[in-house]
């Protein structure tokens, strides 16, 4: 893959991205919490798009990957703004969003903002409202007190160095919840979820399915798949979901 290109948003954040030009609608990959556009799913979809002759955009939120900023300074609203800016400034016409984990939450927020431009949605182990329903709800009294006192708390991670959870992340998350108010998805939407995911419980996917409304929403539960959802079987399912949401006239 070619080296990344930088885009500077209206907020002054330098956002790294890679784009493949081809036929539309353009597919935009939204990565997860503290993940980036060099993950296995993003790379696989970039290769698939190149083989298929399709437009594909992947990028790093501020504080992630090769973009500017510090991870601990960011929050859901910042990363939503980054995603909207990249899509608005770098793409034209209809788009399909593929959101992984936190990227699934951000893609659900973008659904309303993009309006008619959004013609398809695929989420992978989507983690809507995780700052409130998972992190905050999982804190004990001592952790909540530490967060209030210090403005941040470190949580151990199975993936990398500890996650720094800030008071700002929690408070901003409350302004961007999607499962606590109506959620309309007017385009074809496919939710993919592994039954062995220990980071986002299967109940979250079931709750999202029950909560969202739209003309064509389907949930696929994959027995034994974990949160990474990136083995050969799962990558094939992502491809199939993408093909499934392509508008017939554009396939």
Secondary structure, 3 states (H helix, E strand, C coil): CCCCEEEECCCCCEEEEEEECCEEEEEEEECCCCCCCCCHHHHHHHHHHHHHCEEEEEECCCCCCCCCCCHHHCCHHHHHHHHHHHHHHHCCCCEEEEEECHHHHHHHHHHHHHHHHEEEEEEECCCCCHHHHHHHHHCCHHHHHHHHHHCEEEECCCCCCCEEEEHHHHHHHCCCCCCCCCEECCCEEEEEEECCCCCCCHHHHHHHHHHEECCCEEEEEECCCCCCCCCHHHHHHHHHHHHHHCCHHHC
